[in-house]
Amino acid sequence: MSSHVNRTGKAGGLYARRPDIFPRAVDGFYRRLKWAIMAVTLAIYYVTPWLRWERGVYAPDQAVLVDLANRRFYFFAIEIWPHEFYYVAGLLVMAGIGLFLLTATVGRAWCGYACPQTVWTDLFLHIERLIDGDRNAQIKLRKAPLGPSKIVKRTAKHSAWLLVGTLTGGAWIFYFADAPTLLRELFSGRAATVAYSTIAILTATTYIFGGWMREQVCIYMCPWPRIQGAMLDERSLIVTYKEWRGEPRTRGLKRAVDRVEVGDEAGDCIDCNACVAVCPTGIDIRNGPQIGCITCALCIDACDDVMARIARPRGLIDYATFEDCDVERKGGAPVPVRRTILRSRTFLYFGLWAAVGLGMIVSLGARTRLDLSVAQERNPLFVQLSDGSVRNAYTIKVRNMETRPRTVRISIEGLSGGAIWDSLSDEGSARPSLTVQVGPDQVARRRIYVRASRSGPAAQDFTFGLTALDDQGGADRDAARFDRPETVE
């Protein structure tokens, strides 16, 4: 039975101890790009619940609101009802296809720049550098004995992390209620228990995932790297170390110059480990593609800075495709980026993504804001009245998806001599149609009685019609059946 060797190089069990990772700060194009994306994504998350959108006096004015109490989802001018959940499913399908499209063109760019785990971990790392210092200072502080300075810094850092976690959890619950009202209730102690519980849970998860687990979430918990690994091909952009240019490595610029002077080969890589020091997951990109690489490209910035200082061309570590690498290795020119993006696979993904989006837009534009559903009551199936006519009972639901009250007319079609009335009136008021008032964003339920002559088939199909009586118009229909006693010959 062979023993397992963990990351520390010592024989042990199946669990490899997590190595300490202290990413060094770096500046460059991709670092600035990450700053910009982090600022935009965090602003969207924290600010969106506070945006207002005028919908009239009968609807909430919060631009984005998941109204669980009334079972509504508001997104600016769009309002989704429970029976329209397929729109949410469509958005999830678009998100999935969008990730496939992104992976096929620029690899794991989602993981490196916009994934919530990446964004919040990056934020926590910056807080840590602000309080503890950069990489060397953090390593020194980690080894230092516990003292007043270390206690103050540890307390400040974890307090800041908990504050970010609390703000994150607090922002999340504002999506489910009117944000200003809920904020006042939170500070006055009048908010629902579930609000405080949700904030506590999300504070804990943000603090643990962003402050403690960090890269372990990406490497061990997230399934997406495994899926992406199967989706990458030779024309997908990934962060790559060009070993044909960097090898054999030397230790420092002077040693590289000395080797060249004596006729030995020397690569551009001077083994400074700058690429490893800035990596937030602690990998060495020079070892080739790895599941721990989230393609954040910080190693590119670090390596380009070193290449500039030793007067060598940038791009020893760079975004490249396997196809590009083969061409460059043979001395050819890299394939233009547009050829990497404009290919059949990306066109297919984009076509599917656009088709789903276009279908949803057309459906949103064509959907009716009035809806009628009819259910026949089965017990009793029919009632024979004293005048010889037959009565059936139905439960109708009139759904008004407008943010204002509406008046509608319900009529019956295809039932000769038929008349209707509801449970709020008597049989004497029976007539061919019925007027119903429906409140804004509400469903009106009525028990409807339909009367028809005794003569006719035992089961006769007919239709309920719904027509709006205001200037906005709108109509709907629903099929029903009228039952009579069978005729005895």
SVG drawing of the C-alpha trace seen along z (x, -y; Angstrom):
<svg xmlns="http://www.w3.org/2000/svg" viewBox="-91 -57 123 59">
<polyline fill="none" stroke="black" stroke-width="0.4" points="0.0,0.0 1.6,-3.2 1.6,-6.3 0.3,-9.7 2.6,-12.7 0.9,-16.0 1.9,-19.5 4.4,-19.9 6.3,-16.9 5.7,-14.8 3.9,-11.4 0.5,-11.5 -3.2,-10.8 -5.4,-11.6 -5.9,-15.2 -3.4,-17.8 -2.9,-20.7 -3.8,-24.1 -0.6,-26.1 -0.5,-29.7 -1.1,-32.0 -0.2,-35.7 -0.7,-37.2 1.5,-40.2 0.0,-43.4 0.7,-44.1 -0.1,-46.9 -0.8,-46.5 -3.5,-46.4 -5.3,-43.3 -5.1,-44.5 -6.8,-47.7 -9.4,-45.8 -10.1,-43.7 -10.5,-46.9 -13.0,-48.3 -15.0,-45.1 -15.0,-44.8 -16.2,-48.3 -19.0,-47.9 -20.3,-44.5 -20.2,-45.6 -22.0,-48.9 -24.7,-46.9 -25.2,-44.6 -25.3,-47.2 -27.1,-50.0 -29.8,-48.2 -32.3,-47.8 -32.3,-51.5 -33.2,-52.4 -36.8,-53.6 -39.2,-52.9 -42.6,-54.6 -45.4,-52.0 -48.4,-54.0 -50.1,-54.2 -51.1,-50.5 -47.6,-48.9 -44.3,-49.2 -41.8,-51.7 -38.7,-49.7 -37.0,-49.0 -35.9,-45.4 -38.1,-43.6 -38.8,-40.0 -42.2,-40.3 -42.6,-36.9 -45.7,-38.0 -47.7,-38.8 -45.8,-36.4 -44.5,-39.0 -41.1,-39.7 -40.5,-43.3 -37.6,-44.2 -37.9,-47.8 -40.8,-47.8 -41.2,-44.0 -43.5,-42.3 -43.4,-38.5 -46.3,-36.5 -46.0,-33.0 -47.5,-31.4 -44.9,-33.2 -41.9,-31.5 -40.8,-30.2 -39.2,-33.7 -37.0,-33.1 -36.1,-29.6 -35.3,-31.4 -32.9,-33.8 -31.2,-30.8 -30.8,-29.1 -29.4,-32.3 -26.9,-32.5 -25.8,-29.0 -25.4,-29.4 -23.6,-32.7 -21.1,-30.9 -20.5,-28.4 -20.0,-31.2 -17.6,-33.0 -15.6,-29.8 -15.3,-29.0 -13.8,-32.4 -11.9,-33.7 -11.7,-30.6 -12.3,-31.1 -12.8,-34.9 -15.9,-34.6 -14.0,-33.0 -11.1,-35.4 -13.1,-38.7 -16.8,-38.5 -17.6,-35.5 -19.0,-36.6 -16.4,-34.4 -13.6,-36.1 -15.0,-39.6 -15.5,-39.3 -12.3,-37.4 -10.4,-40.2 -12.1,-42.7 -11.1,-40.8 -7.5,-40.6 -7.3,-44.3 -8.7,-44.9 -6.0,-42.5 -3.2,-44.4 -4.5,-47.7 -4.3,-46.6 -1.5,-44.0 0.6,-45.2 1.7,-43.5 3.0,-40.0 6.3,-40.2 4.6,-42.1 1.9,-39.5 4.4,-36.7 6.3,-38.4 3.2,-39.1 2.1,-35.5 5.3,-34.3 5.4,-37.0 4.4,-36.1 1.1,-37.3 1.4,-40.9 -0.5,-44.2 0.3,-45.2 -0.7,-41.8 -3.9,-41.7 -4.9,-45.2 -4.3,-44.3 -6.1,-41.0 -9.1,-42.6 -9.2,-45.4 -9.0,-43.0 -11.6,-40.6 -13.9,-43.4 -13.6,-44.9 -14.4,-41.5 -17.4,-41.0 -18.6,-44.5 -18.4,-43.7 -20.2,-40.4 -23.0,-42.3 -23.3,-44.8 -23.5,-41.9 -26.2,-40.1 -28.1,-43.4 -28.0,-44.3 -29.4,-40.9 -32.6,-41.1 -33.3,-44.6 -34.2,-42.8 -37.2,-41.1 -38.8,-44.2 -39.0,-47.9 -35.4,-48.9 -35.9,-52.2 -38.8,-50.7 -36.9,-47.6 -33.8,-49.6 -35.8,-51.6 -37.3,-48.4 -33.9,-46.8 -32.5,-49.6 -35.6,-50.0 -35.8,-46.3 -39.2,-45.9 -38.0,-43.8 -39.1,-40.2 -37.0,-37.5 -36.2,-36.0 -34.6,-39.3 -32.1,-39.2 -31.5,-35.4 -30.8,-35.9 -28.3,-38.7 -26.6,-36.5 -26.3,-33.5 -25.0,-35.6 -22.6,-37.5 -21.1,-34.2 -20.9,-32.7 -19.3,-35.8 -16.8,-36.0 -15.9,-32.3 -15.8,-32.0 -14.0,-35.4 -11.8,-35.6 -10.9,-32.0 -11.6,-29.5 -10.8,-31.7 -9.2,-29.6 -10.5,-26.4 -14.0,-27.3 -12.7,-27.6 -10.6,-24.4 -12.6,-22.0 -16.2,-23.2 -17.1,-24.8 -18.1,-22.4 -17.6,-24.9 -13.8,-24.4 -14.4,-20.7 -17.1,-21.6 -14.9,-24.3 -12.0,-21.9 -14.1,-19.7 -15.2,-22.7 -11.9,-24.3 -10.3,-23.5 -7.2,-24.5 -8.7,-27.8 -9.8,-28.9 -7.9,-31.8 -6.2,-30.8 -3.3,-32.2 -0.2,-30.4 3.5,-30.3 5.5,-30.0 8.1,-27.5 9.9,-27.5 10.9,-31.1 11.4,-30.9 13.4,-27.7 16.0,-27.0 15.5,-29.2 18.3,-31.2 18.5,-32.7 18.7,-36.5 19.6,-38.6 23.4,-38.6 23.5,-34.8 21.5,-34.8 23.9,-37.2 26.9,-35.1 25.4,-31.9 24.8,-33.6 28.4,-34.9 29.8,-31.4 27.5,-30.1 25.0,-28.3 21.3,-28.7 19.3,-30.9 15.6,-31.5 13.8,-34.7 12.5,-33.3 14.9,-34.4 13.0,-32.3 12.0,-35.3 8.7,-33.6 6.8,-36.9 4.1,-35.1 3.6,-32.7 3.8,-35.5 0.8,-37.4 -1.4,-34.4 -4.5,-34.4 -4.7,-30.6 -1.0,-30.0 -0.3,-28.0 2.8,-28.2 1.5,-28.9 4.8,-27.6 3.7,-24.1 1.0,-24.3 -2.8,-24.6 -4.2,-23.7 -7.7,-23.6 -6.5,-26.2 -5.9,-28.8 -8.9,-31.2 -7.2,-33.2 -7.2,-36.4 -4.1,-37.3 -2.3,-38.9 0.7,-36.7 0.8,-38.4 1.1,-41.8 3.8,-40.6 5.8,-38.9 5.5,-41.8 6.8,-44.1 9.9,-41.9 10.4,-41.6 10.4,-45.4 13.0,-45.7 15.4,-43.2 14.8,-44.6 13.0,-41.6 9.8,-41.5 6.5,-41.2 4.3,-38.2 6.4,-35.4 3.2,-34.7 0.2,-35.8 -3.3,-35.1 -2.9,-32.6 -4.6,-29.6 -2.9,-26.2 -3.1,-26.9 -1.2,-30.2 1.4,-28.4 2.2,-25.9 2.5,-28.6 4.8,-30.8 6.9,-27.8 7.7,-27.2 8.4,-30.9 5.2,-32.0 2.9,-34.9 0.0,-34.4 -3.5,-33.8 -5.5,-37.1 -7.9,-37.3 -10.9,-37.8 -10.3,-34.3 -10.4,-32.9 -13.8,-34.6 -15.4,-34.4 -15.7,-30.7 -18.5,-28.2 -18.6,-27.1 -19.0,-30.7 -21.6,-31.5 -23.6,-28.4 -23.5,-29.5 -24.3,-33.1 -27.2,-32.0 -28.7,-29.8 -28.3,-32.6 -29.8,-35.2 -32.7,-32.9 -33.7,-32.4 -33.4,-36.1 -35.4,-37.1 -38.1,-34.6 -38.5,-36.0 -38.6,-39.6 -41.3,-38.7 -43.3,-36.7 -43.1,-39.7 -44.3,-42.0 -47.2,-39.8 -48.4,-38.6 -51.9,-39.6 -52.4,-41.6 -55.8,-39.9 -56.2,-36.2 -59.2,-34.0 -59.3,-30.5 -62.4,-28.4 -62.9,-25.3 -66.2,-23.4 -67.5,-22.3 -68.0,-18.5 -70.2,-18.1 -72.9,-18.2 -72.3,-18.0 -75.6,-19.8 -78.8,-20.9 -82.2,-20.6 -84.3,-23.7 -88.0,-23.9 -88.7,-25.4 -87.0,-22.4 -83.8,-24.2 -80.4,-22.9 -77.7,-24.8 -74.0,-24.2 -71.5,-25.9 -68.0,-27.1 -65.2,-28.9 -63.6,-31.6 -60.4,-33.4 -59.8,-36.8 -56.1,-37.8 -55.4,-41.5 -51.7,-42.0 -52.0,-45.8 -51.1,-48.1 -54.6,-49.7 -58.1,-48.4 -60.0,-47.2 -63.6,-46.4 -64.2,-43.3 -67.2,-41.6 -67.6,-37.8 -69.9,-36.3 -70.7,-32.8 -70.5,-31.8 -71.7,-28.6 -74.5,-27.8 -77.8,-28.8 -80.2,-30.5 -77.6,-30.4 -77.5,-32.9 -75.1,-33.5 -75.0,-35.1 -72.7,-34.9 -72.9,-34.0 -73.3,-37.6 -76.6,-37.9 -79.7,-35.7 -81.0,-33.7 -83.4,-36.5 -80.4,-38.6 -79.3,-36.0 -78.3,-37.4 -75.9,-36.6 -73.0,-38.5 -71.6,-39.6 -69.5,-42.5 -66.6,-42.0 -64.3,-44.5 -60.7,-43.4 -58.2,-45.2 -54.7,-46.2 -52.3,-43.3 -54.9,-40.9 -56.9,-37.8 -60.6,-38.0 -62.3,-34.7 -66.0,-34.3 -68.4,-31.4 -70.5,-31.6 -73.7,-29.8 -74.7,-29.0 -78.3,-28.2 -79.5,-26.6 -82.4,-24.7 -82.9,-21.0 -82.9,-20.0 -79.5,-19.3 -76.6,-16.9 -75.6,-15.5 -72.2,-17.2 -71.9,-20.4 -68.8,-22.4 -68.9,-26.2 -66.6,-29.1 -66.3,-31.8 -65.2,-35.1 -63.4,-37.9 -63.4,-41.5 -62.0,-44.6 -64.4,-47.6 -61.7,-50.3 -59.8,-52.1 -56.8,-49.8 -58.7,-46.8 -57.8,-43.2 -59.6,-39.9 -59.2,-36.2 -61.2,-33.0 -61.3,-29.6 -63.2,-26.5 -65.7,-24.8 -68.4,-22.1 -72.1,-22.2 -73.5,-19.0 -77.2,-17.9 -79.0,-14.7 -79.0,-12.1 -82.3,-11.8 -84.2,-8.6 -85.7,-7.2"/>
</svg>
